[in-house]
Amino acid sequence: MPYQFDFSWLAGYWPVLLHGVRITVQLILVGGAAGLALGLACAWMRSLGPKPLRVVVAAYVELIRNTPFLIQLFFIFFGLPAAGVQMGETTAAYIAMTINLGAYGCEIMRAGIQATPKGQFEAGSSLAMTPFETFRHVVLVPSLQRIWPALSSQVVIVMLGSAVVSQIAVEDLTFAANFIQSRNFRAFETYAVSTLTYLALAILARQAMGLIGRRIFPRRLAA
């Protein structure tokens, strides 16, 4: 007997899906903003900071980039409480996403900084700017212009990777899909809807990052 598709369950479960979407959006807004800020700070420290800081940041980046995000999440949520650090599942998800995006964002931003012509640093020095002032006023914006598309893609990747936070009972979109499927046993329809929802969120996130880029770098990104 052929499979009978049935999406009528959406009428009863759309509040659950919307709740999951809201949590997923909150995760990427908070984790994304904090992760980009951390990545920028680490990129500056690894490129222009004191040597001891460079070593520490390099170790952090290598650790995060060479371990699975799920393991990082489990360590924060299950491992840290053993050392006396207690936190809720949502807080653990925020921290894990921030740390993960910070490491990848650091390397992307560092590539933009390293692509800056040496003459720009020398120009800042000739104007009696400190290294940090040169970075802030001369190097930062052109560097971000170069890597904004790659940085936008990384934000979307982290958003999609956030699906694993359902493993620690964060009620995101994946958690909602699993909950609905356990009630209606319509796996195809349930995961098809959640897949399309993630697709829509990814497209919206790219559009939002593109809009932000056009506002910050109107000349280059409008071309």
Salt bridges, closest charged atoms under 4 A:
GLU107 OE2 - ARG46 NH1 2.61
GLU107 OE1 - ARG65 NH1 3.73
GLU107 OE1 - ARG110 NH2 2.99
GLU171 OE1 - HIS19 NE2 2.99
GLU189 OE2 - ARG186 NH2 2.72
